[in-house]
Amino acid sequence: MKNNSYFPLKFENDYLIFIDQTKLPLQENYISTDDYNRIAEAIERLEIRGAPLIGIAAAYACALAFKNKNEKDDNYFNKVYNRLASTRPTAVNLFYALKEIEKVYSSIDDINIYEYLLLTAHKIFSDEEKFSEKIAKNGLNIFLKRSNVLTHCNTGALATAGFGTAFAIVKNAFDHQLINHVYVDETRPLLQGLRLTAFELEKNEIPFTVQTDSSAAVLMQEGKIDLVITGADRIALNGDSANKIGTYNLAILCNFHNIPFYIAAPSTTIDRTIATGAEIAIEFRSSKELLFVGDKQIGKESYHCFCPAFDVTPSHLIRGIITEEGVFSFPYNFIR
């Protein structure tokens, strides 16, 4: 599977280099930094986004915080940890990565802190790449024929490691001649589908059409959609799944039109501390993300706005959850 010359982030010469996703698809700008606070800001600004990629970036940020420190400093570590933990409350991969870093930090002595934390960040990145490959392989099992797929938000390399989650399945299925066409929700209000998924589909030479989020029902009514695959930012033990706002709408539409609706995510996205989606903390974004498109204002700032970043899809609406471990079906029980 090829990926034409772009990368979401990489670690090189003791710097984290990442593409500014807010400038895509019109500009491919890369930022290089060794400042953990700059990485935290990048996560908040959505320059770095996607649950697994957020976790990877946070792990590297923690390591870089100790790049020039040769002794343990618990107060400083807690400051770094809390700064990164405050960036995005819904994406569970962030907290998984931070806890892995914390375990390593707590277990080491005063020397080589940077090296140990950096090795941990590298491992988190490598694990997510392996998960992506396995998700792509497992996802082939949901295709019963050559299909038209609809997806929402962005789930490719720009959201994770490797080729992504739902996008990795799409890419692998296309390579196996199991996909005719991909329909891409624009994904209001920040247009991750229009800006990012379309960018990645074009880079990978997969035929696609972008439509407004509100057009999905018409496409289904006209028989143009065979299945829907999205990602997830947090999955409860019962299978309830939080994903980009608008995902719940798609699940309801699929249920009405008898179209399979799937979630694809690594096992690190499963929050084994919560029983149901009712316990998932939903992030709310600034009203400016609704009232502005880029720098252009399209609504009055005096308007009251409802701006959740995510919604929760009840597990009974999900035909299957695809992880690196396999394809799971309702009723879900991820307790192990």
Sequence and secondary structure as in RCSB ss.txt:
>XXXX:A:sequence
MKNNSYFPLKFENDYLIFIDQTKLPLQENYISTDDYNRIAEAIERLEIRGAPLIGIAAAYACALAFKNKNEKDDN
YFNKVYNRLASTRPTAVNLFYALKEIEKVYSSIDDINIYEYLLLTAHKIFSDEEKFSEKIAKNGLNIFLKRSNVL
THCNTGALATAGFGTAFAIVKNAFDHQLINHVYVDETRPLLQGLRLTAFELEKNEIPFTVQTDSSAAVLMQEGKI
DLVITGADRIALNGDSANKIGTYNLAILCNFHNIPFYIAAPSTTIDRTIATGAEIAIEFRSSKELLFVGDKQIGK
ESYHCFCPAFDVTPSHLIRGIITEEGVFSFPYNFIR
>XXXX:A:secstr
    S  SEEEETTEEEEE GGGTTT   EEEE  HHHHHHHHHTTSS SHHHHHHHHHHHHHHHTTT  S  HH
HHHHHHHHHHTS SS HHHHHHHHHHHHHHHHS SSSHHHHHHHHHHHHHHHHHHHHHHHHHHHGGG SSSEEEE
E S  STTTSSTT SHHHHHHHHHHTT EEEEEEE  TTTTHIIIIIHHHHHHTT  EEEE GGGHHHHHHTT  
SEEEE  SEE TT  EEEETTHHHHHHHHHHHT  EEEE  GGGB TT SSGGG    B  THHHHEETTEE S 
TTS    BSEEEE GGG SEEEETTEEE SS     
